[in-house]
Amino acid sequence: MENNLHINNKMINILKGKKVICLVDGEHYPPVTKQTLEKLLSLNIKINALFFLGGTEKVKNATTELKNEKVGYRIYQSKKDGISYEMMDEMMHEIDFDIVIDLSDEPVVDYNSRFKIGSYVLKHGKDYLSADYYFQAPDERKILTKPNLSIIGTGKRIGKTAIGVTVSRVLKKYNYDPVVICMGRGGPPEPDFVNTVKMEMNEETLIKVAEKGGHAASDYWEDALLGDVPTIGCRRCGGGFAGNPFFSNVIDGVKMAEELPYKFVIMEGSGSTLPPIKADKKIVLAGAHQDISKILGFFGQYRIMISDLAILTMCEKPLASRKKIQKIYDGIKEIKPDMKVILTKFRPLPLGDINNKKVFVATTAQGVIRKKIIKFLEKRYNIKITGYTNHLSNREKLKKDLDQGLKNSDILLTEIKAASIDVAALTAKKNNVDVVFMHNQPVIVGGDVVDLEKELSSFAEKIVEEYK
C-alpha cells in the first residue's frame, strides 16, 4: 500500500539526506509511528536510531513493533519510568546523526521536557526538530589558534561586563597577555581595535569618542578602560533561544585578534547571545535576581551544560533570598555536578582617589541595592554622598539628577554604561567636577571557590596547558 502521509514540505527540505535520531513514544499506536518512519525513509532520510521516551497506554511492546529489519536502526528504551536523559545523552555520544526528530507528544513530553531534550541535543552541536519548531545549534566557527575562553550569560543585566573586566584584570596580572573581543547591539560597523598601550584611557578619551558619534559606553570601551587591556569591539543584531546572533561581525573581530601579537583571547557574549566562535572553555554567568526558569529551564540549562565554570552574581538580599540562591546553586549542580559554582555580589571599586571627597554616584544598579552601595562607599572611603542616580539608561531623568546633585560635588563616580559618557561625564566636566570611573568588583559570598583570582588564573592556566 502506498504511503500517502503528508509531511510539511519545509521539514522535508531540511531533512533530506540527513542522518537522524527519532524520538518516539508508546502513546501513539505503533502502526502510526511505523508508517511515519517508513515515510521518512522513503524521502532519503537515514534513520540511525529510535529513542523510546516512554508511555505505554495503548501498547506494551511498542519497541518490538517498531523494529525494521531492513534498515536496522538501533532502538533505545529507558529502563525506568519517564524520560532517561542520561541514556539519551549516552545514545547521542554513540550514534552518528545530524538532527533529532521529535515524533512524540503530550503527555509523554511537555514544554519543559522538550526544552530539556533540546538542551541535550544542542549540547552535542546538533539540531532538534519537531512538527512546528526547529532549534539549530549555534554556529561555532573553529578559527582561533590561541588559548581562549568565552564568557556567556543567561540574560541581560546580570553583570557580564563586570565579570569580563575582572577576568581581564586577573589574566593581565598573571601575564597571560590577553585581548578582549566584545559584541554588542551598539558595537561598531567594523571591528574596532582599542590599543590601550598607545592610547591614554580616561574620560577625555571617551568624551571625544562620544563627540565623534561613537558609542563611548560600549562594552569594549568599558573593558579597555576598567580592565586596562586591549579590546576589539564588534556588533551583533538579534539573538535566538540557544544564543546564536542573527548577524554579527565577530568572526572578523576574531580574525583581527589572530593577527595581533596578544597571546590569550577573551570573548564576551552579549546578554544571552553567544560569540559564534568555538571556545576552549566557557564561563557561564547567571544573576540570582533572575527568574529561576531562565537559568535552570528553557535553554538556560543548555548554557550550563556547555560551560566549564559557573558564576552566580547578585547573591544578596533584597535581590535574592538565601533560599532562592541555594535553589539555583543546587539546580546548576544537578545539571552539571562536576562544575564549580561561585556565588558573588558586586561592590564598587573606584579607579581613582575619592577618599574624603564629596561624591555624586551614577549607576544602573536597581534602586533596591542603593542603600548597600552608599553604605559601602561611605565606610570604605570616608566620603560624603551628595547624590545618587540609577538613571544612566534614562537620559532625561539622568540630566535632572545631575543638575541637582553635581552642584556641591567634588567627584562624579560613575559606571561606564549607557549615557555615562555623553551625558554624565560631559556634564561633570562642564561643572568642573572630576570624573572617576568605577568597576563593579565581584566579591565571593559562597559556593565552591574561596579565592576568585586564584580560580580564574588556574582556569586560564589549564587552557594554556592544552596548547603546550
PyMOL commands that set and color helices and strands:
alter all, ss='L'
color gray80, all
select helices_A, chain A and resi 9-15+30-42+62-65+85-94+111-123+160-173+203-211+219-227+250-259+292-296+300-305+322-335+367-381+395-405+420-430+452-465
alter helices_A, ss='H'
color red, helices_A
select strands_A, chain A and resi 19-24+46-52+74-77+99-102+127-129+134-135+148-153+178-184+192-194+231-237+247-248+264-268+281-287+309-313+340-350+358-362+384-389+411-414+434-447
alter strands_A, ss='S'
color yellow, strands_A
deselect
rebuild
show_as cartoon
